[in-house]
């Protein structure tokens, strides 16, 4: 297995953490007789040699040895090695399904980077793909290996990399007839679906095979797998009664499900071990339904009906799987989700902790969309008198979800948290979603702000959420506590500039009632670095109402030599100043040609607020719309523009007609994506109502 391994100059190669001199030890660890050592070695391969999908020179050098390990009959855990080889070899572009339209165009991101950036194909990835293809004959024998885990991993590798598609298809079809292990049969069906997606016009036999597997006499799990794969490659071949068929199969499968015959193993304290511990109670069922949901993509009506069926199952594992699958639907697609959200709320009354935790996790990121489940959340919060997070580092999650959907029933429990020995940092932000109704909590927020230490590394983290909500509530009685932090924190405090900006924003929100802060704000105007001068100027304008007095600072911040963050902040402050900021118009017009989309957008908004002329504004808005992260800012300004924004209302109409959330993207999501999308939709409707 390791012939020649010591002849490779591993020390001259690299992986994610530097020298690859330790790679031979990892490779030998994969063949260890001890399960923990094998798991630790596999974790090291993923964590360093194939870190986050990257391919290094050491990754390429490992491929021959990984093939030798995979081919060694009787070696335990070779299924994981086959999966590693498959990942290193990479996926074909056709190996995707479901609608992926709507990703951020032209590489634009939240930071507003380049407009037309492209990432060229990495040579190492191409070489890895070629190397795995060259060794793919090994996978032919692994389809009939004595280890079920290996047989499970082999079909995907074989379909993706072997160069003789007819031979591969014949082998998969033959194995489906002979294979007795349920999990392997499902993997073979997945292989057929992948074959159909990769080989297009020559895939008709694979599609026909999937169709034949969708009906009796096959067992429910196999039929569900076939339906999911058929949805991924031939939607027109699905049965007309897809949803009731799937729900009926799910019920039948749950009644027949057998405990796994695989030995229970104790996982090590590694990423691989953690992932094994996090597997759902019915991992196979989760995968079956996840495949179908993903393949159905934008067919939200079918997916909602399917979720309702899953959430009505008697089996708690089925309901838990449904809750987790709902997360993907809610994050990616727009729809009428009242019924499935209410059903998710019903799971909060379950005796199964795993199911309750899943439900709370989903409701947490739904914000106002969680309102149909608010009664159940409120019941849980009221019953959770011993577990509301008093003295803990995190806020009690049902309470957080209840507050985020704006329900005032969260207020008594939040007051209890604020009176506790330690307040989780996120508490302040959660209270902010209650709006003016949270006013009774303001004195408690003030008390906790007074307790924030002046010289701790955690000062900013503790103060910022409290400041944000006190500003939202315009609770000027907290000004002494705000000034204590402004005057008392040392200059070398961690994140001090961010803290000063947060303090200035809070003073600005207090308005004329914060006149006691004027001397401190004027002192900040002389900040040589300019880091905090813009925030101080904006606050002074709010407190004193004198735009002319702070205009020199804001105009200076627009200068080309200033950093992009200062220029953007100055543009936003000038926009809030209105017509009195007319001297800034030349600088703002110049800023609309910036390479940074956020600067261009902020400058265009300010031009409208100051001059009321749509002509220089709307072209910037149309171009900025290409970046999903600036659409909310653009739309909020269009609301204020009324009829003057009509020439770009086609963008607004197209947004409202799109079924996909504007920030949905493959490979990740933000914690506030759903909230931001719902806010965008609300503002888009307002734009058209006002026009």
C-alpha positions in Angstrom: 0.0 0.0 0.0 2.8 2.4 0.9 5.5 1.4 -1.6 7.5 4.5 -2.5 5.9 6.7 0.2 9.2 7.5 1.8 10.7 8.4 -1.6 8.3 11.3 -2.0 9.7 14.7 -0.8 6.7 15.5 1.4 8.6 18.2 3.3 8.9 20.3 0.1 5.1 20.2 -0.4 2.3 22.1 1.3 -1.1 21.6 2.8 -3.5 24.0 4.5 -1.3 24.4 7.5 2.2 24.5 6.0 4.6 21.7 5.4 3.2 18.4 4.3 5.8 16.4 6.1 3.1 14.8 8.3 1.1 13.4 5.4 2.8 10.0 5.4 1.7 9.6 9.0 -1.8 10.5 8.1 -1.9 8.0 5.2 -0.5 5.2 7.4 -3.1 6.2 10.0 -5.8 5.3 7.5 -4.6 1.7 7.7 -4.3 1.5 11.5 -6.0 -1.4 13.3 -7.4 1.1 15.8 -10.7 2.8 14.8 -9.9 6.1 16.6 -6.5 6.4 14.8 -8.2 5.8 11.4 -10.8 8.4 12.2 -8.2 10.9 13.3 -6.2 10.3 10.2 -9.2 10.8 7.9 -10.1 14.0 9.8 -6.5 15.2 9.2 -6.8 14.4 5.5 -9.9 16.5 5.2 -8.7 19.2 7.6 -5.3 19.8 6.1 -4.6 17.9 2.8 -8.0 18.5 1.3 -9.0 21.5 3.5 -12.4 22.9 2.5 -12.1 21.2 -0.9 -8.7 22.6 -1.8 -6.2 20.6 -3.7 -2.5 21.1 -2.9 0.6 19.4 -4.3 0.5 17.1 -1.3 -3.1 16.2 -2.2 -2.0 15.1 -5.7 0.9 13.1 -4.2 -1.5 11.3 -1.9 -3.9 10.0 -4.6 -1.9 6.9 -5.6 -1.7 5.8 -1.9 -5.4 6.5 -1.3 -6.2 4.2 -4.3 -3.9 1.5 -2.9 -5.7 1.8 0.5 -9.2 1.7 -1.2 -8.3 -1.5 -3.1 -6.9 -3.4 -0.1 -9.7 -5.9 0.7 -10.5 -6.3 4.3 -9.1 -2.9 5.4 -11.8 -1.3 7.6 -13.3 2.1 6.8 -12.3 2.1 3.2 -15.7 3.6 2.3 -14.5 6.9 3.8 -11.3 6.7 1.7 -13.4 6.2 -1.5 -15.5 9.2 -0.5 -12.3 11.2 0.0 -11.0 10.3 -3.4 -14.4 11.3 -4.9 -14.2 14.7 -3.2 -10.6 15.2 -4.3 -11.5 14.3 -7.9 -14.2 17.0 -7.9 -17.6 17.1 -9.4 -18.7 17.7 -12.9 -20.7 20.9 -13.6 -23.6 18.8 -14.6 -23.7 17.1 -11.2 -26.1 19.7 -9.8 -29.8 19.9 -9.7 -32.5 22.3 -8.6 -32.7 25.9 -9.7 -29.6 27.8 -8.9 -30.6 31.0 -10.6 -30.4 34.1 -8.6 -26.9 33.8 -7.2 -25.0 37.0 -6.8 -24.1 38.2 -10.2 -20.6 38.8 -11.5 -19.0 37.7 -8.2 -20.6 40.6 -6.3 -20.7 40.1 -2.6 -21.8 41.9 0.6 -18.5 43.8 0.7 -19.1 45.1 -2.9 -16.0 43.8 -4.5 -15.2 43.9 -8.2 -18.0 43.9 -10.7 -16.8 41.3 -13.2 -14.3 39.1 -11.3 -13.9 35.5 -12.5 -11.9 32.7 -10.8 -9.9 30.6 -13.4 -9.9 26.8 -13.1 -7.3 25.8 -10.6 -4.6 23.6 -12.3 -4.3 21.4 -9.2 -8.1 20.7 -9.3 -7.8 19.7 -13.0 -4.9 17.4 -12.3 -6.7 15.8 -9.3 -9.7 15.2 -11.5 -7.5 13.6 -14.2 -5.6 11.5 -11.6 -8.8 10.1 -10.1 -10.2 9.3 -13.6 -6.9 7.5 -14.4 -7.3 5.3 -11.4 -11.1 4.8 -11.7 -10.8 1.1 -12.8 -10.4 0.4 -9.0 -14.0 1.5 -8.5 -15.3 -1.3 -10.8 -14.2 -4.0 -8.3 -15.4 -2.0 -5.3 -19.0 -2.2 -6.5 -18.9 -5.8 -5.5 -16.6 -5.5 -2.4 -17.4 -7.4 0.7 -17.7 -4.3 2.8 -21.2 -2.6 2.5 -19.7 0.8 3.3 -17.4 0.5 0.3 -20.2 -0.7 -2.0 -22.2 2.3 -0.8 -19.4 4.8 -1.7 -18.4 3.2 -5.0 -21.3 4.0 -7.4 -20.9 7.8 -7.2 -17.1 7.5 -7.7 -17.6 5.0 -10.6 -20.2 7.2 -12.4 -18.3 10.4 -12.0 -14.9 9.2 -13.1 -15.0 6.1 -15.2 -14.6 6.7 -18.9 -16.9 3.9 -20.2 -20.5 5.0 -19.5 -22.2 2.0 -21.1 -20.2 -0.4 -19.0 -20.9 1.6 -15.9 -24.6 1.7 -16.5 -24.8 -2.0 -17.2 -22.9 -2.7 -14.0 -25.2 -0.5 -11.9 -28.2 -2.2 -13.3 -26.8 -5.7 -12.7 -25.9 -4.8 -9.1 -29.4 -3.5 -8.4 -30.8 -6.9 -9.3 -28.2 -8.8 -7.1 -27.6 -6.4 -4.2 -29.3 -7.4 -0.9 -28.1 -4.5 1.4 -30.7 -1.7 1.5 -28.3 1.1 1.9 -26.2 -0.1 -1.0 -29.3 -0.4 -3.2 -30.1 3.3 -2.4 -26.5 4.3 -3.4 -26.9 2.4 -6.7 -30.1 4.4 -7.4 -28.3 7.6 -6.6 -25.7 6.5 -9.1 -28.3 6.1 -11.8 -29.6 9.6 -11.1 -26.0 11.0 -11.3 -25.5 9.0 -14.5 -28.6 10.6 -16.0 -27.6 14.1 -15.1 -24.1 13.7 -16.4 -24.8 11.9 -19.7 -27.9 13.8 -21.0 -29.0 12.4 -24.3 -27.5 9.0 -23.7 -29.1 8.6 -20.3 -32.6 7.3 -21.4 -31.9 3.7 -20.2 -31.0 5.1 -16.8 -34.1 7.2 -16.6 -36.3 4.2 -17.7 -34.7 2.2 -14.9 -35.5 4.9 -12.4 -39.1 5.0 -13.6 -39.4 1.2 -13.2 -38.1 1.5 -9.6 -40.7 4.1 -8.6 -43.5 1.6 -8.3 -44.4 -1.8 -6.8 -43.0 -4.4 -5.9 -40.0 -2.4 -4.7 -39.8 -1.4 -1.1 -40.8 2.1 0.0 -37.2 3.3 0.6 -36.0 2.3 -2.8 -39.1 3.9 -4.4 -38.5 7.1 -2.5 -34.9 7.1 -3.7 -35.9 6.6 -7.3 -38.5 9.4 -7.2 -35.9 11.8 -5.8 -33.4 10.9 -8.5 -36.1 11.0 -11.2 -37.0 14.5 -10.0 -33.4 15.5 -10.4 -33.1 14.4 -14.1 -36.6 14.0 -15.6 -39.3 16.0 -13.9 -41.7 15.1 -16.7 -41.5 11.4 -15.8 -42.7 12.0 -12.2 -46.2 10.7 -11.3 -49.0 13.2 -11.3 -49.8 12.3 -7.7 -46.3 12.8 -6.5 -46.9 14.3 -3.1 -49.6 11.8 -1.8 -47.4 9.0 -3.2 -44.3 10.2 -1.3 -46.2 10.7 1.9 -47.8 7.3 1.7 -44.4 5.7 1.0 -42.9 7.6 3.9 -45.6 6.3 6.3 -45.1 2.8 5.1 -41.3 3.0 5.3 -41.5 4.3 8.9 -43.6 1.4 9.9 -41.2 -1.1 8.4 -37.9 0.6 9.3 -35.4 -1.7 10.8 -32.6 -0.8 13.3 -29.2 -0.4 11.7 -27.1 -3.6 11.7 -23.9 -1.6 11.6 -21.9 -1.7 14.9 -22.1 1.2 17.1 -18.8 3.0 17.4 -17.4 5.6 19.8 -16.3 8.6 17.7 -13.2 10.5 18.5 -13.0 14.2 19.2 -12.5 15.1 15.6 -14.5 16.9 12.9 -15.4 13.5 11.4 -16.4 12.2 14.8 -18.5 15.3 15.4 -20.3 14.9 12.1 -21.1 11.2 13.0 -22.6 12.3 16.3 -24.7 14.9 14.6 -26.3 12.5 12.1 -30.1 12.5 12.3 -31.8 9.6 14.0 -32.9 8.3 10.6 -30.1 9.4 8.3 -31.3 7.3 5.4 -34.8 8.8 5.5 -33.3 12.3 5.8 -31.2 11.8 2.7 -34.1 10.4 0.7 -36.4 13.3 1.3 -33.6 15.9 1.1 -32.8 14.7 -2.4 -36.4 15.0 -3.4 -36.8 18.5 -1.9 -33.6 19.7 -3.6 -34.6 18.3 -6.9 -38.1 19.9 -6.8 -36.4 23.3 -6.4 -38.8 26.2 -7.1 -41.9 23.9 -7.0 -42.8 25.4 -3.6 -46.4 24.3 -3.7 -45.4 20.6 -4.0 -42.6 21.1 -1.4 -45.0 22.7 1.1 -47.5 19.9 0.6 -44.7 17.4 1.1 -43.6 19.1 4.3 -47.1 19.1 5.7 -47.3 15.4 5.0 -43.9 14.8 6.7 -44.8 17.0 9.7 -48.0 15.0 10.2 -46.2 11.6 10.4 -46.5 9.7 13.6 -42.8 8.9 13.5 -40.8 11.6 15.3 -37.7 10.9 13.1 -39.8 11.7 10.0 -41.0 14.9 11.6 -37.5 15.9 12.7 -36.2 15.3 9.2 -39.1 17.5 7.8 -38.2 20.3 10.2 -34.6 20.4 9.0 -35.6 20.2 5.4 -38.0 23.1 5.8 -34.9 25.3 6.6 -33.6 24.9 3.1 -37.0 25.7 1.6 -37.5 28.8 3.8 -34.0 30.2 3.2 -34.0 29.8 -0.6 -37.6 30.2 -1.8 -40.4 32.7 -1.2 -43.8 31.2 -0.5 -46.9 31.1 1.7 -45.5 29.3 4.7 -48.1 29.9 7.4 -49.2 26.2 7.5 -45.8 24.5 7.6 -44.6 27.1 10.2 -47.6 26.4 12.4 -46.9 22.7 12.1 -43.3 23.2 13.1 -44.6 25.1 16.1 -46.6 22.1 17.1 -43.4 20.1 17.3 -42.4 22.3 20.3 -44.7 20.2 22.4 -43.0 17.0 21.6 -41.3 14.8 24.3 -38.5 14.3 21.9 -35.7 16.8 22.6 -34.1 16.4 19.2 -37.3 17.4 17.5 -37.9 20.4 19.8 -34.4 21.6 19.3 -34.8 21.3 15.5 -38.0 23.3 15.6 -36.5 26.1 17.7 -33.5 26.3 15.4 -35.6 26.8 12.3 -38.0 29.3 14.0 -35.0 31.3 15.2 -34.0 32.5 11.7 -37.6 33.1 10.5 -38.1 36.3 12.5 -41.6 37.6 11.6 -42.3 34.5 9.5 -42.4 32.5 12.8 -45.6 34.3 13.9 -47.8 31.3 13.2 -45.8 29.4 15.8 -45.7 32.2 18.3 -48.3 30.7 20.6 -46.3 27.5 21.0 -43.1 29.5 21.5 -44.8 31.5 24.2 -46.0 28.4 25.9 -42.5 27.0 25.9 -41.1 30.2 27.3 -43.7 30.4 30.0 -43.0 26.8 31.0 -39.2 27.2 30.9 -38.9 28.9 34.2 -35.7 26.9 35.1 -34.0 27.2 31.7 -34.4 30.7 30.3 -30.7 31.3 30.1 -30.2 33.1 33.4 -26.5 33.3 34.0 -25.6 31.6 30.8 -23.6 32.8 27.8 -26.5 32.4 25.3 -30.1 33.5 25.4 -32.8 30.8 25.8 -33.5 30.0 22.2 -37.3 29.8 22.3 -37.3 33.2 24.0 -35.0 34.6 21.3 -37.3 33.3 18.5 -40.3 34.7 20.3 -38.7 38.1 20.6 -37.5 38.1 17.0 -41.1 37.6 15.7 -42.0 40.8 17.6 -44.2 39.1 20.2 -44.7 41.1 23.4 -45.2 38.0 25.4 -41.4 37.8 25.4 -41.0 40.9 27.6 -41.5 39.4 31.1 -39.0 36.6 30.4 -36.5 39.1 28.9 -36.9 41.3 32.0 -36.1 38.2 34.1 -32.9 37.7 32.0 -31.9 41.3 32.4 -32.2 41.0 36.1 -30.1 37.8 36.2 -26.5 37.5 37.2 -25.1 37.6 33.6 -26.8 38.8 30.5 -26.1 37.0 27.2 -24.8 39.5 24.7 -27.4 38.7 22.2 -30.2 39.8 24.5 -30.0 43.4 23.5 -30.4 42.6 19.8 -33.3 40.3 20.5 -35.1 43.1 22.4 -34.7 45.4 19.5 -37.0 43.4 17.4 -39.9 44.2 19.8 -39.8 47.9 18.8 -41.4 50.5 21.0 -43.2 47.8 22.9 -39.9 47.1 24.6 -39.9 50.5 26.3 -40.5 49.0 29.8 -37.2 47.2 29.5 -35.2 50.4 28.9 -34.3 51.0 32.6 -33.0 47.5 32.9 -30.9 47.9 29.7 -29.5 51.1 31.2 -28.6 49.3 34.4 -26.7 46.6 32.5 -24.9 49.2 30.4 -23.7 50.8 33.6 -22.1 47.4 34.6 -20.1 47.0 31.4 -16.4 47.2 32.3 -14.3 49.9 30.8 -11.2 48.0 30.1 -12.2 44.4 29.2 -11.6 42.7 25.9 -15.4 42.0 26.0 -16.4 45.7 26.5 -17.6 46.2 22.9 -19.3 42.8 22.7 -21.3 43.5 25.8 -22.1 47.2 25.2 -23.0 47.2 21.5 -26.3 45.2 21.7 -27.4 47.3 24.7 -26.5 50.5 22.9 -28.3 49.5 19.8 -31.6 48.8 21.6 -31.4 51.9 23.8 -30.9 53.9 20.6 -33.9 52.2 19.0 -36.0 53.1 22.0 -34.5 56.6 22.1 -34.0 56.2 25.8 -32.0 59.4 26.5 -32.0 58.8 30.3 -29.2 56.4 29.6 -26.9 59.2 28.3 -24.7 59.2 31.5 -23.9 55.5 31.0 -23.1 56.2 27.3 -20.8 59.0 28.3 -19.1 56.9 30.9 -18.0 54.5 28.2 -17.1 57.3 25.8 -14.9 59.0 28.4 -13.6 56.1 30.3 -12.5 53.4 27.9 -8.7 53.4 27.2 -7.4 54.2 23.7 -6.0 50.7 23.2 -9.2 48.9 24.0 -10.1 46.1 21.7 -12.6 47.4 19.0 -12.6 50.8 20.6 -13.3 52.6 17.3 -16.3 50.3 16.7 -17.4 51.1 20.2 -17.1 54.9 19.7 -19.1 54.6 16.5 -21.8 52.7 18.3 -21.9 55.3 21.2 -22.2 58.1 18.6 -25.1 56.4 16.9 -26.9 56.0 20.2 -26.4 59.7 21.0 -27.7 60.6 17.6 -30.8 58.5 18.2 -31.3 60.4 21.5 -31.4 63.7 19.5 -31.7 67.1 21.2 -32.1 65.5 24.6 -28.4 64.5 24.4 -26.9 68.0 24.6 -24.7 67.0 27.5 -22.7 64.9 24.9 -21.9 67.9 22.7 -18.4 68.6 24.1 -17.4 65.0 23.8 -18.7 64.8 20.2 -16.8 68.0 19.3 -13.6 66.5 20.6 -14.1 63.5 18.4 -14.3 65.8 15.3 -10.6 66.5 15.8 -9.7 62.8 15.6 -6.6 62.8 13.5 -7.3 59.4 12.0 -10.8 60.4 11.1 -12.0 57.0 12.3 -14.7 58.4 14.5 -15.1 62.0 13.2 -17.9 61.1 10.7 -20.0 59.3 13.3 -19.4 62.2 15.7 -20.4 64.8 13.1 -23.6 62.9 12.3 -24.5 62.7 16.0 -23.8 66.5 16.5 -26.1 67.2 13.6 -28.9 65.2 15.2 -28.3 66.8 18.6 -27.8 70.4 17.6 -29.5 70.5 14.2 -26.7 72.5 12.7 -25.6 71.0 9.4 -23.2 73.8 8.5 -21.1 73.3 11.7 -20.3 69.7 10.8 -20.2 70.0 7.0 -16.4 70.5 6.8 -15.8 67.2 8.5 -18.2 65.3 6.3 -16.8 67.0 3.1 -13.3 66.1 4.2 -14.3 62.4 4.6 -15.3 62.3 1.0 -11.8 62.9 -0.2 -10.3 60.2 -2.4 -7.4 59.6 0.0 -9.8 58.6 2.8 -10.7 55.0 3.3 -13.8 53.5 1.6 -15.6 53.0 4.9 -15.3 56.7 5.9 -16.4 57.9 2.4 -19.5 55.7 2.6 -20.4 56.8 6.1 -19.9 60.4 5.1 -22.2 60.0 2.1 -24.9 58.4 4.3 -24.6 61.2 6.9 -24.8 63.9 4.2 -27.9 62.3 2.8 -29.5 62.5 6.2 -28.6 66.2 6.3 -30.9 67.0 3.3 -30.7 70.2 1.2 -28.4 71.9 3.7 -25.6 69.6 2.5 -25.7 71.0 -1.1 -21.9 71.9 -1.0 -21.3 68.1 -0.9 -22.9 67.5 -4.3 -19.7 67.6 -6.4 -17.9 65.1 -4.1 -21.0 62.8 -4.1 -21.2 62.9 -7.9 -17.5 61.9 -8.1 -18.2 59.1 -5.6 -20.9 57.6 -7.9 -18.0 56.4 -10.1 -16.3 54.6 -7.3 -15.1 51.0 -7.8 -17.0 50.0 -4.6 -20.7 49.3 -5.1 -21.6 50.4 -1.5 -19.9 53.8 -2.1 -21.7 54.3 -5.4 -25.1 53.4 -3.8 -24.6 55.6 -0.7 -23.6 58.5 -2.9 -26.6 58.1 -5.2 -29.0 58.0 -2.3 -27.4 61.1 -0.8 -27.7 62.9 -4.2 -31.4 62.3 -4.2 -31.9 63.3 -0.6 -30.0 66.6 -1.1 -30.9 67.7 -4.6 -34.0 65.7 -5.5 -32.8 65.0 -9.0 -33.3 61.4 -10.2 -31.2 61.7 -13.4 -27.7 61.0 -11.8 -29.2 58.6 -9.3 -31.2 56.0 -11.3 -28.4 54.7 -13.5 -26.4 54.0 -10.4 -29.3 52.2 -8.8 -29.8 50.0 -11.9 -26.2 49.0 -11.9 -26.1 48.4 -8.1 -29.2 46.2 -8.3 -26.9 43.5 -9.8 -25.5 43.1 -6.3 -28.1 41.4 -4.1 -26.7 43.0 -1.0 -27.4 46.6 -2.1 -30.9 46.0 -3.2 -32.4 46.7 0.2 -30.6 50.1 0.3 -31.7 51.0 -3.2 -35.3 50.0 -2.6 -35.6 52.0 0.7 -34.5 55.1 -1.3 -37.0 54.3 -4.1 -39.7 54.3 -1.5 -38.7 57.9 -0.6 -38.5 58.8 -4.3 -42.0 58.0 -5.2 -42.9 58.6 -8.9 -39.4 59.9 -9.6 -38.1 56.4 -9.4 -40.5 55.0 -12.0 -37.8 54.4 -14.7 -36.3 51.6 -12.6 -39.6 50.1 -11.3 -39.1 47.3 -13.7 -36.4 46.0 -11.4 -38.9 46.1 -8.5 -41.5 44.3 -10.4 -39.0 41.6 -11.5 -38.0 41.2 -7.9 -41.5 40.7 -6.7 -42.1 38.2 -9.5 -39.0 36.1 -8.6 -39.7 33.0 -6.6 -36.2 32.9 -5.2 -34.9 34.9 -2.2 -32.5 37.6 -3.4 -29.6 36.4 -1.3 -30.0 32.7 -1.9 -26.8 31.1 -3.0 -25.2 27.7 -3.2 -22.8 26.8 -0.4 -24.0 29.0 2.4 -26.5 31.5 3.9 -26.6 34.4 6.3 -28.4 34.4 9.7 -30.6 37.4 8.6 -31.1 36.4 4.9 -34.8 35.6 5.4 -35.5 38.8 7.4 -33.6 40.9 4.8 -35.5 39.3 2.0 -38.9 39.8 3.6 -37.9 43.5 4.3 -37.0 43.9 0.6 -40.3 42.4 -0.5 -42.2 44.7 1.8 -40.3 47.8 0.5 -40.8 46.7 -3.1 -44.5 46.6 -2.6 -44.4 50.0 -1.0 -42.5 51.4 -4.0 -45.3 50.3 -6.4 -48.1 51.4 -4.0 -46.7 54.9 -3.7 -45.9 55.3 -7.4 
